[in-house]
Amino acid sequence: MQQQFVQPERAALAVNVIYLLLGIYGYMLSLSTTRRTIGLTLHITVSRWEYLQSFHVEWSLINGRSAFRLSLIPYILGRVCTIIYFILLAAGTSPYPMSFSCIPSALAIASSGNISVGCSSTNFIIRTWVIWKDSRLMQALIVVLALAQWTLLAINVVNIRSISVDFHCVVYENSPQINAATLIYTTFFDLLMFVLSIVGLSSQRCESPLKKRLRAQGILYCAVAGASYIPPMVFALLHNAFVFGLVSNVAIAVSAVASSRAVRSLHFFNAYDPEKTLQSNIALTTQIAVQHTEIHEDILNGRHCIDEAVDQC
């Protein structure tokens, strides 16, 4: 039974490798000061490709074929803000003079970028909060930590400054220390949410496909997002604002794609019948979450092993 899932997994691996190569290529182009526009164009192309190939999620919500959940709000908002962020950046680096005001443009760029980062983390905050439904103290702690992250992101927006150079808007940040603090906090906060979710799931006595998927998603997201946050964190500490602006674009794109794919994987995942999930959602085999081929022989008898609160994610 496991052999029939080998081909979809290879296809998913191939697509993810392509995304990785494109991301590295865009990263190298962005480091070139003479090809900044090309780098931004590549980021927009990859983001648009990711958005278009997964637009069936939004479409299923629009036509009512999929039930809307409040937990999908950061997923949708994060994707929209990511697209807006790169479009505004491309407009700012256009060789043609722009007629819009510089200050509102800078605020829009900063707001959309920081909201994208916050929504990427919030996608995992929600599931951790639901897993700890029996501990009000832990839920309150998660909420406080989440508010602290959003506060740092808001401070980043407030500290944005911009100047007009040759009819173009140049955006820069006034406090590299806040940039570094925000990135460090976001990285360790994502790791903490993953650890808390694993601790909460470990209270269950037996394994389930849903627990395996949550564990795999957390590991992969923390690894991918954490690695993408390291370069901008280093350049923020070095007070190199120009290079920081370039590499932070990669971090925003990578974290948004990784987080949204994890949400799609869990949203369409049938916790009681993994076989049905993989067969009926072949278009979703490109998700960054690991596809599990192990199927329990008597999954119906193991339903009590899956926490009802986790299933609501």
C-alpha positions as CSV (number, residue, x, y, z in Angstrom):
1,M,0.0,0.0,0.0
2,Q,2.9,2.3,0.6
3,Q,4.2,2.0,-2.9
4,Q,1.3,3.9,-4.5
5,F,2.3,7.0,-2.6
6,V,5.9,7.0,-3.7
7,Q,5.2,8.9,-7.0
8,P,3.3,11.8,-5.4
9,E,6.0,12.2,-2.8
10,R,8.7,12.3,-5.5
11,A,6.6,14.9,-7.3
12,A,6.3,17.0,-4.1
13,L,10.0,16.7,-3.5
14,A,10.8,17.8,-7.0
15,V,8.6,20.8,-6.8
16,N,10.1,21.8,-3.5
17,V,13.6,21.5,-4.8
18,I,12.6,23.8,-7.7
19,Y,11.3,26.3,-5.2
20,L,14.5,26.1,-3.2
21,L,16.7,26.6,-6.3
22,L,14.6,29.6,-7.4
23,G,14.8,31.0,-3.9
24,I,18.6,30.7,-3.8
25,Y,18.8,32.2,-7.3
26,G,16.6,35.2,-6.2
27,Y,18.8,35.5,-3.1
28,M,22.0,35.8,-5.1
29,L,20.4,38.3,-7.5
30,S,19.1,40.4,-4.7
31,L,22.6,40.7,-3.3
32,S,23.7,42.4,-6.5
33,T,23.2,46.2,-6.2
34,T,23.0,46.5,-10.0
35,R,20.3,43.8,-10.3
36,R,18.0,44.7,-7.5
37,T,15.0,45.2,-9.8
38,I,15.6,41.7,-11.3
39,G,15.8,40.2,-7.8
40,L,12.5,41.8,-6.8
41,T,10.9,40.7,-10.1
42,L,11.9,37.1,-9.4
43,H,10.5,37.3,-5.9
44,I,7.2,38.5,-7.3
45,T,7.2,35.8,-10.0
46,V,7.8,33.1,-7.4
47,S,5.2,34.5,-5.0
48,R,2.7,34.9,-7.8
49,W,3.3,31.3,-8.9
50,E,2.8,30.1,-5.4
51,Y,-0.4,32.2,-5.1
52,L,-1.9,31.1,-8.4
53,Q,-1.3,27.4,-7.9
54,S,-3.0,27.5,-4.5
55,F,-5.8,29.9,-5.3
56,H,-8.2,27.0,-5.3
57,V,-8.2,27.3,-1.5
58,E,-9.6,30.8,-1.6
59,W,-11.9,29.9,-4.5
60,S,-13.4,26.9,-2.5
61,L,-14.1,29.4,0.3
62,I,-15.8,31.9,-2.0
63,N,-18.1,29.3,-3.7
64,G,-18.9,27.7,-0.4
65,R,-17.3,24.3,-1.2
66,S,-15.1,24.6,1.9
67,A,-16.2,25.8,5.3
68,F,-14.6,29.1,6.5
69,R,-12.8,29.1,9.8
70,L,-11.5,32.0,11.8
71,S,-8.1,30.3,11.8
72,L,-7.8,30.9,8.1
73,I,-7.8,34.7,8.6
74,P,-4.0,35.0,9.1
75,Y,-3.5,32.6,6.2
76,I,-5.5,34.7,3.8
77,L,-4.3,38.0,5.2
78,G,-0.6,36.9,5.1
79,R,-0.8,35.8,1.5
80,V,-2.5,39.1,0.4
81,C,0.0,41.2,2.3
82,T,3.0,39.3,0.9
83,I,1.8,40.0,-2.7
84,I,1.1,43.7,-1.9
85,Y,4.6,44.0,-0.3
86,F,6.5,42.8,-3.3
87,I,4.3,44.8,-5.8
88,L,4.9,48.0,-3.8
89,L,8.7,47.2,-3.7
90,A,8.7,46.6,-7.5
91,A,6.9,49.9,-8.0
92,G,9.4,51.7,-5.8
93,T,12.4,50.3,-7.8
94,S,10.8,51.0,-11.2
95,P,12.9,53.0,-13.6
96,Y,10.0,55.3,-14.3
97,P,9.2,58.2,-12.0
98,M,6.4,57.6,-9.5
99,S,3.7,60.2,-8.8
100,F,2.5,58.9,-5.5
101,S,3.6,60.3,-2.1
102,C,6.7,58.8,-0.5
103,I,5.5,58.6,3.1
104,P,2.2,56.6,2.5
105,S,4.1,54.3,0.2
106,A,6.8,53.6,2.8
107,L,4.2,53.0,5.5
108,A,2.3,50.6,3.1
109,I,5.5,48.7,2.3
110,A,6.5,48.4,6.0
111,S,3.0,47.5,7.1
112,S,2.4,44.8,4.5
113,G,5.8,43.2,5.1
114,N,5.5,43.1,8.9
115,I,1.9,41.8,8.7
116,S,3.1,39.0,6.5
117,V,5.8,38.0,9.0
118,G,3.3,38.2,11.9
119,C,0.7,36.1,10.0
120,S,3.3,33.5,9.3
121,S,3.9,33.0,13.0
122,T,0.2,33.4,13.9
123,N,-0.7,30.4,11.7
124,F,1.3,28.2,14.1
125,I,0.2,30.2,17.2
126,I,-3.4,29.3,16.6
127,R,-2.8,25.5,16.5
128,T,-0.6,25.7,19.6
129,W,-3.3,27.7,21.4
130,V,-5.9,25.1,20.5
131,I,-3.8,22.2,21.6
132,W,-3.5,23.8,25.1
133,K,-7.3,24.3,25.4
134,D,-7.3,22.6,28.8
135,S,-4.8,25.1,30.3
136,R,-6.0,28.6,30.6
137,L,-2.7,29.7,32.0
138,M,-0.8,28.4,29.0
139,Q,-3.2,29.9,26.6
140,A,-2.8,33.3,28.4
141,L,1.0,33.0,28.1
142,I,0.7,32.3,24.4
143,V,-1.5,35.3,23.9
144,V,0.9,37.6,25.8
145,L,3.9,36.3,23.8
146,A,2.0,36.8,20.5
147,L,1.0,40.3,21.5
148,A,4.7,41.1,22.2
149,Q,5.6,39.9,18.7
150,W,3.0,42.1,17.1
151,T,4.1,45.0,19.3
152,L,7.6,44.7,18.0
153,L,6.3,44.5,14.4
154,A,4.2,47.6,15.0
155,I,7.3,49.4,16.4
156,N,9.1,48.5,13.2
157,V,6.4,50.2,11.1
158,V,6.5,53.3,13.3
159,N,10.3,53.6,12.9
160,I,10.2,53.5,9.1
161,R,11.6,56.6,7.4
162,S,11.7,57.4,3.8
163,I,13.2,60.0,1.4
164,S,12.6,60.8,-2.2
165,V,15.6,60.4,-4.5
166,D,15.2,61.1,-8.2
167,F,11.4,60.8,-8.0
168,H,11.7,57.4,-6.3
169,C,10.9,56.5,-2.7
170,V,13.8,55.1,-0.7
171,V,12.7,53.3,2.4
172,Y,15.0,52.8,5.4
173,E,14.6,52.0,9.1
174,N,15.8,54.3,11.8
175,S,16.6,51.6,14.4
176,P,18.6,48.5,13.4
177,Q,18.5,47.4,17.0
178,I,14.8,47.0,16.8
179,N,15.1,45.1,13.5
180,A,17.5,42.7,15.1
181,A,15.4,42.3,18.2
182,T,12.3,41.6,16.2
183,L,14.0,38.9,14.1
184,I,15.6,37.3,17.1
185,Y,12.3,37.3,19.0
186,T,10.4,35.9,16.0
187,T,12.8,33.1,15.5
188,F,12.8,31.9,19.1
189,F,9.1,32.6,19.4
190,D,8.4,30.2,16.5
191,L,10.6,27.6,18.0
192,L,8.9,28.0,21.4
193,M,5.4,27.5,19.8
194,F,6.7,24.4,18.1
195,V,8.1,23.0,21.4
196,L,4.8,23.8,23.2
197,S,2.8,22.1,20.6
198,I,4.9,19.0,20.8
199,V,4.6,19.0,24.6
200,G,0.9,19.4,24.4
201,L,0.6,16.5,21.9
202,S,2.8,14.3,24.0
203,S,0.1,14.1,26.6
204,Q,-1.8,11.8,24.2
205,R,-1.1,8.1,24.9
206,C,-0.9,6.9,21.3
207,E,0.3,8.1,18.0
208,S,-1.9,9.4,15.2
209,P,-1.4,10.6,11.6
210,L,-2.4,14.1,12.7
211,K,0.2,14.2,15.5
212,K,2.9,13.1,13.0
213,R,1.9,15.8,10.5
214,L,1.9,18.5,13.2
215,R,5.3,17.5,14.4
216,A,6.8,17.4,10.8
217,Q,5.3,20.7,9.9
218,G,6.7,22.4,13.0
219,I,10.2,21.0,12.5
220,L,10.3,22.0,8.8
221,Y,8.8,25.5,9.3
222,C,11.2,26.3,12.2
223,A,14.1,25.1,10.1
224,V,13.1,26.9,6.9
225,A,11.9,30.2,8.5
226,G,14.7,30.3,11.0
227,A,17.4,29.8,8.3
228,S,15.8,32.6,6.2
229,Y,15.8,35.0,9.3
230,I,19.5,34.5,10.0
231,P,20.9,36.6,7.1
232,P,18.8,39.7,7.8
233,M,19.4,39.3,11.5
234,V,23.2,39.4,10.9
235,F,23.1,42.4,8.7
236,A,20.8,44.2,11.1
237,L,23.3,43.7,13.9
238,L,26.0,45.0,11.5
239,H,23.9,48.1,10.9
240,N,24.0,47.4,7.1
241,A,20.6,48.7,6.2
242,F,20.9,48.3,2.4
243,V,21.9,44.6,2.5
244,F,19.4,44.0,5.3
245,G,16.6,45.3,3.0
246,L,17.6,42.9,0.3
247,V,17.9,39.7,2.3
248,S,14.8,40.5,4.4
249,N,12.7,40.2,1.2
250,V,13.8,36.6,0.9
251,A,12.9,35.9,4.6
252,I,9.4,37.4,4.1
253,A,8.8,35.3,1.0
254,V,10.2,32.0,2.4
255,S,8.3,32.3,5.7
256,A,5.0,33.2,4.0
257,V,5.2,30.3,1.6
258,A,6.3,27.7,4.2
259,S,3.5,28.8,6.7
260,S,0.7,29.0,4.1
261,R,1.6,25.5,2.7
262,A,1.5,24.0,6.2
263,V,-1.9,25.6,6.8
264,R,-3.2,24.2,3.5
265,S,-1.9,20.7,4.3
266,L,-3.6,20.6,7.7
267,H,-6.8,22.3,6.5
268,F,-7.4,19.6,3.9
269,F,-6.0,16.7,6.0
270,N,-8.4,14.0,6.9
271,A,-7.1,12.9,10.4
272,Y,-9.2,9.7,10.3
273,D,-8.4,8.7,6.8
274,P,-4.9,9.8,5.5
275,E,-5.3,7.6,2.4
276,K,-8.4,9.6,1.3
277,T,-6.6,12.8,1.9
278,L,-3.6,12.0,-0.3
279,Q,-5.8,10.5,-3.1
280,S,-8.4,13.3,-3.2
281,N,-6.0,16.2,-2.9
282,I,-3.3,15.3,-5.4
283,A,-2.8,19.0,-6.2
284,L,-1.7,19.7,-2.7
285,T,1.2,17.2,-2.8
286,T,3.6,20.2,-3.2
287,Q,3.1,21.3,0.4
288,I,6.2,21.7,2.4
289,A,4.9,19.4,5.1
290,V,6.2,15.9,4.9
291,Q,3.7,13.5,3.2
292,H,3.3,10.4,5.4
293,T,2.7,7.1,3.7
294,E,2.2,5.1,6.9
295,I,-1.4,4.2,7.2
296,H,-2.8,2.4,10.2
297,E,-4.6,-0.9,9.4
298,D,-7.4,-0.1,11.8
299,I,-7.6,3.7,11.8
300,L,-11.3,3.6,12.9
301,N,-10.3,2.0,16.2
302,G,-7.8,4.6,16.8
303,R,-10.0,7.7,16.5
304,H,-9.9,8.3,20.3
305,C,-6.1,8.9,19.9
306,I,-6.7,12.1,18.0
307,D,-7.5,15.1,20.2
308,E,-10.7,16.8,19.1
309,A,-9.2,20.3,19.7
310,V,-6.3,19.6,17.5
311,D,-8.6,18.5,14.7
312,Q,-10.2,22.0,14.8
313,C,-7.0,23.5,13.5
